Amino acid sequence: AAALSLSSGCGDGAVLAHCGRFAQDNGGCGYVLKPPHLRSGAAPDDGPAVGGLRLDLRILAARALPRLAPEAPVAVAVSVWGATRDCARQSYAPMRLVGGVVDWPEARPSEDGTLPKPMSFAIASPSAAVLLVELLTLTSSSQGGGGGYRRLCFFAAPVDGLRPGLRWVPLWIGGCGGEVRPTRCGPLSGLLAHATMRPEVLAGIVPE
C-alpha cells in the first residue's frame, strides 16, 4: 500500500467548489459524508426530483476588495456546482468602485421600488450542490497574460447550509496548494447579498 499526494491545481472553479465544501462542512476538519444519493447508490439525475429548491440571489454590493486598482472594473459571477443538471453560472457586468464600494445595476431596485429580477437557480439535489461566488476584475494585455478576467477573491458554501435573507458574505483568497485564507482586510472584506429559497419539485427522468 502507498499514499499519493495529489495537487489540487491553482484555483479553477472545481477547486474553489471543493474548498467551499470542506471549509464549511464540519468546521473544516475531520471528514464530510457523501450526499445521501451517493450513499444510497441512486444517481442524482435519475427519477423525479424530491426535495429540490429554487435559489434566488441578488449580490447588492462589495467592499474592501484585495489587490485592486481604484479604476479597475469588478464583475461578480455566481455558479452552482453539483449534479449535472444543477450546474449553472450567472454574472453581473463589470462596474468600478465608488469610495471603496462597488454595486451592480442588475441588483438595484427601480425608481418605483420594484425589485430587479434575481439570479435564479433550480437545484434538484441541494445536498450535492455548492454555491460559488467569484469577484473578477478586467486586466489589459499590457499587464501580461493577454488581458481578460482575473479572480480577486471568492466565497463558496454547500447549498443545503445556506440561510435566506440579507446576509454578509466573507471573501477568501485561495492559494495554489488548495488552501483558503481570508483577505488582508479580514471580516471587513465581503459581499452584501440577499437570498430567497423555496422548495421546488423539478421534473426528472423516470426510470424504466
Buried (B, 14 or more C-beta within 10 A) or exposed (E): EEEEEEEBEEBEBEBBBBBBBBBBBEEEEEEEEEBEBBEEEEBBBEEEBEBBBBBBBBBBBBBBBBEBEEEBBBBBBBBBBBBEBBBBBBBBEBBEBEEEEBBBEBBEEEEEEEEEEBBEBBBBBBBBBBBBBBBBBBBEEEEEEEEEBBBBBBBBBBBBEBEEEEBEBBBBBBEEEBEBEBBEBEEEBBBBBBBEBEEBEBEBEEEE
